Amino acid sequence: MVSKMQLRSVGEMCPGYVQAHNISWTLAAEDIEKEVSCETCIHWKDNRCKINLFDEVLSSLDQT
């Protein structure tokens, strides 16, 4: 299972990350810009990356 920390780390390093504009209304407006995570990306659907970058980026993080 993928952790929140992994989702944030991958989101920050992912070349395909594009922030979704309809992020959960529970986030405060000033926190939206700071909340980079796969979960806030337009390519993240049904708990997976639709452009298949998650595993590649996660693997590159593990090698640093």
Short mmCIF file of the C-alpha atoms (twelve columns), coordinates in Angstrom:
data_MODEL
# 
_entry.id   MODEL 
# 
loop_
_atom_site.group_PDB 
_atom_site.id 
_atom_site.type_symbol 
_atom_site.label_atom_id 
_atom_site.label_alt_id 
_atom_site.label_comp_id 
_atom_site.label_asym_id 
_atom_site.label_seq_id 
_atom_site.Cartn_x 
_atom_site.Cartn_y 
_atom_site.Cartn_z 
_atom_site.pdbx_PDB_model_num 
ATOM 1  C CA . MET A 1  0.000   0.000  0.000   1 
ATOM 2  C CA . VAL A 2  1.227   3.492  -0.867  1 
ATOM 3  C CA . SER A 3  1.761   5.926  2.006   1 
ATOM 4  C CA . LYS A 4  0.807   9.609  2.094   1 
ATOM 5  C CA . MET A 5  4.502   10.428 2.375   1 
ATOM 6  C CA . GLN A 6  5.263   8.493  -0.830  1 
ATOM 7  C CA . LEU A 7  2.391   10.254 -2.628  1 
ATOM 8  C CA . ARG A 8  3.783   13.649 -1.600  1 
ATOM 9  C CA . SER A 9  7.382   12.755 -2.466  1 
ATOM 10 C CA . VAL A 10 6.466   11.391 -5.881  1 
ATOM 11 C CA . GLY A 11 4.172   14.355 -6.586  1 
ATOM 12 C CA . GLU A 12 6.974   16.789 -5.807  1 
ATOM 13 C CA . MET A 13 9.424   15.044 -8.139  1 
ATOM 14 C CA . CYS A 14 7.069   13.933 -10.926 1 
ATOM 15 C CA . PRO A 15 7.610   15.546 -14.344 1 
ATOM 16 C CA . GLY A 16 3.951   14.903 -15.201 1 
ATOM 17 C CA . TYR A 17 2.443   16.519 -12.098 1 
ATOM 18 C CA . VAL A 18 -0.339  18.994 -12.881 1 
ATOM 19 C CA . GLN A 19 -2.354  20.266 -9.935  1 
ATOM 20 C CA . ALA A 20 -6.069  19.623 -10.207 1 
ATOM 21 C CA . HIS A 21 -8.223  22.695 -9.737  1 
ATOM 22 C CA . ASN A 22 -10.969 20.876 -7.863  1 
ATOM 23 C CA . ILE A 23 -8.920  19.780 -4.850  1 
ATOM 24 C CA . SER A 24 -10.887 18.698 -1.815  1 
ATOM 25 C CA . TRP A 25 -12.825 21.573 -0.284  1 
ATOM 26 C CA . THR A 26 -11.473 20.542 3.118   1 
ATOM 27 C CA . LEU A 27 -8.078  22.069 2.335   1 
ATOM 28 C CA . ALA A 28 -7.749  25.699 3.353   1 
ATOM 29 C CA . ALA A 29 -7.220  28.025 0.393   1 
ATOM 30 C CA . GLU A 30 -3.716  28.973 1.502   1 
ATOM 31 C CA . ASP A 31 -2.721  25.303 1.862   1 
ATOM 32 C CA . ILE A 32 -3.802  24.264 -1.641  1 
ATOM 33 C CA . GLU A 33 -0.673  25.627 -3.293  1 
ATOM 34 C CA . LYS A 34 1.527   23.813 -0.777  1 
ATOM 35 C CA . GLU A 35 -0.262  20.456 -1.040  1 
ATOM 36 C CA . VAL A 36 1.676   18.715 -3.803  1 
ATOM 37 C CA . SER A 37 0.810   15.041 -3.913  1 
ATOM 38 C CA . CYS A 38 -0.221  12.459 -6.457  1 
ATOM 39 C CA . GLU A 39 -3.684  12.784 -4.934  1 
ATOM 40 C CA . THR A 40 -3.853  16.426 -6.074  1 
ATOM 41 C CA . CYS A 41 -2.691  15.684 -9.625  1 
ATOM 42 C CA . ILE A 42 -5.050  15.571 -12.604 1 
ATOM 43 C CA . HIS A 43 -3.505  12.246 -13.651 1 
ATOM 44 C CA . TRP A 44 -4.350  10.464 -10.360 1 
ATOM 45 C CA . LYS A 45 -7.598  8.502  -10.745 1 
ATOM 46 C CA . ASP A 46 -8.897  5.474  -8.831  1 
ATOM 47 C CA . ASN A 47 -5.767  5.408  -6.648  1 
ATOM 48 C CA . ARG A 48 -3.321  5.099  -9.528  1 
ATOM 49 C CA . CYS A 49 -1.396  7.228  -11.983 1 
ATOM 50 C CA . LYS A 50 -3.125  7.234  -15.363 1 
ATOM 51 C CA . ILE A 51 0.112   8.144  -17.178 1 
ATOM 52 C CA . ASN A 52 2.114   5.424  -15.395 1 
ATOM 53 C CA . LEU A 53 4.771   7.648  -13.850 1 
ATOM 54 C CA . PHE A 54 4.275   6.742  -10.189 1 
ATOM 55 C CA . ASP A 55 6.421   3.581  -10.076 1 
ATOM 56 C CA . GLU A 56 9.166   5.131  -12.192 1 
ATOM 57 C CA . VAL A 57 9.417   8.247  -10.013 1 
ATOM 58 C CA . LEU A 58 9.165   6.234  -6.785  1 
ATOM 59 C CA . SER A 59 11.978  3.944  -7.950  1 
ATOM 60 C CA . SER A 60 14.191  6.910  -8.730  1 
ATOM 61 C CA . LEU A 61 13.568  8.307  -5.231  1 
ATOM 62 C CA . ASP A 62 14.623  5.010  -3.655  1 
ATOM 63 C CA . GLN A 63 17.995  5.197  -5.414  1 
ATOM 64 C CA . THR A 64 19.013  8.569  -4.002  1 
# 
